[in-house]
Amino acid sequence: MKPKIFIPLVTALVIGIVGACIETGPGLAIAQIQEDAEALKAIQAPTSDQEFPVPLRPLPQTITPCRACHGPEKDFPVNFKRREDLLVHNNIRLNHGGIRLWCLDCHHPDNRNYLLPLSDGKNIEFEQSYLLCGKCHGTIYRDWRDGIHGKRTGSWNGTKNYYLCITCHDPHNPKFKPMAPMPPPKKPWTPIEVQAKH
């Protein structure tokens, strides 16, 4: 747009807005701003407990609730030292974070029905394990939240289901095992080309 046309247009727009405010009074303009602010709040992202609807993936019945064995009423001491072989959960081999991590770096030591709390002290439920994963894997959490990493289903402008990190990654051994590549696709059959006559 040429500056000769642009400046009068902007001037006319400003005069029109000021005139409308004078005509209707400042109270109406303030009321409109407050109404717009309320409408904006209504369309902003919901709170974190509603933000990412994930399918419920309950733990196996044989090990839930965790406090059945790990509760204060049991004589089962909390062990903060890393061991290669677990006494009870012998099907788990911890291969996450090298030798730096141990069970209690993720699992709550006092209430095993939860994961370690966030910095605000609120316990993390197993259905919100992405919050715990995001404490160490911040860039991957951001990509998951934005739909770049991981899987989600649903409508682009409607209801979505976000799949948890543990849907694809074993939390105790998160790296994918190597897979043998599939053979390349076979070239589809095509009829013998017919020479075009010109």
N, C-alpha and C positions, 0 to 999 in steps of 0.2 A: 504494500500500500504506500502511495506517495505521501511524503510528509505534509504537503499542502492540503491533502484531503484528510489525513489522519488527525492532525491537531484540532480542526473544527469538530470532527466527529467525537473525539474524546471530550472536548469542551461541552458539547451539547449533551453528552451522556452525564457528565458531572452535574451540569445545571439541572437536568431532569431529575436526578436522584435527590439533589438538595431541595429542589422544588417540591418533590413528593413528600420528603420528610417534613418540610415546613407546613405543607397543606394538611397532612394527616397528623402532625404533631410528633414529638420525640417519643412519647409513650408507646405509640403503635410500632415505631421502628425498633425500639428496645424489645417489645413483645415478640416481634418477628424474629429478631436475633436469638432470643431465648427459645422460641419454637424450633428454629433451625438447629440450635445446639442439641435440643432433646431428640430431634429426628436423627441427628448424626450419631448420638449415643446408642440409639436403637439399632443402627446398622453396623456398629463396630463389632470386632471379634468378641465372642462370648468368653466367659472365664475359663481358666485352664481345665477345670473339671468337666466342661462340656465341649472344649475346643476340638478335641480329636476323638470322635466316637470310634472305638476299636472293638472288634468282636471279642467277646469274653472267652478266654482260654483258661479254663480252670485247671488247677494242678491235679495230678492223679489222686484218686480217693485214698490210695494207700499211704500217701504222705501228707494229707491235709486233715485237720489244721496242723500247721507246723508246731504250734504250742503244745500239742498233745505229747510230744517228746521233749521239746525245747523250752517248756514253761518253767517258771520258778518253783512249781510244786514237785518237779522231777529233780532227782539228784544227777543232773547231766551238766557238768561244768562247761562254762564258756571258754573256748580255746582260741586265743588270739594268735597262736603260732601256726605257721603253714606246715602242713603235712602232705606228703604225696598220696598216702593211702588213708582214706576215710574209714572210720569204724563202722558206720551204718550205711551211708550212701555210696556203696562200693561200685555202683554203675556210673558214677560221675568221676571224670578225670578233668581236673582244672587246668586248662591251657588257655588262659585269658590274661594278658598283661605280663607274660613271662613269670618270673618268680616273685614279682612285686605284689601280686594280689593274692588275697586269701578270702575265704567265704564271707568273713565279716567286713570286708570292704564293700560289699553290696547288701548282704542280709543284716537286718537289725539284730544286734546282739541280745537285746532284752525282750523284744517282741518279734518272734520269727514269722508271724503272720504278715509282716510288713517288710519292705526294703528300707535301706537307710534313709533317714529324713533329708529333706532339702535344707538349705541354710536357714530357712524360717522355722525349722523344727517340726514341720508337718510331715508325718510318716507318708511314705509312698506305697500305695497299694500295688499288687502284682499287675493289675489291669492298666496301671499307669507307669509301667516299667520304663517307657521311653524317657521319662523325666530323669530316672537314674542313669540311663545310658547317655543322655545328653550332658551329664556332669563331666564326663571325660571325653566324649565324642561330640563336641559342640558343633563342628562344621557339618558332620553327618546328620546330626539332629536337625540342624537348620535346613539341610537339603530334604530330609524326610518330611519336615513340617511343611515345606514349600512344594512337595510333590515330585521332587527330582530323584530322590533315593527311596527305595522301597516300593510297596504296592498299595494302591488304594482303588476302591471301586465306588461306583455311584455316578451321579450326574455332575457335570462341570458346574452347574449353577443351582444345584439342589443338595440333597442328602449325600454324604460321602461316608465310606468306611475306610479307616486307616488301619493297615495291618501293623501289628507291633513288630519291633526289632526281632523279638524272639520267635516270630512266625517263620522267619527265614534263617536266623542265626541261633545256634545253640548258645545260650548265655555262658556256659562253662567252657565252650570250645567254639568260638564264633567264626573262625576262618572256614571257608568252604573247602571241602576236600577236593583234590584234583579230579577232574572228569576226563574220560577219554573222549576225544572229539568224534563227532558223528561223521560218516563219510559224506562227501559233497553230493548235492542233488544230481540226479541223472538228467542229462539233457533230454527235453521232451522230443518225442518223435515228430518229425515234420515230413510232409510229402516232398517228393522230388520237385525241385523248382521247375516251373515251366517257363521257357524263354518267352518273353513278351515280344510280340511282333509289332514293329512300328511301320 
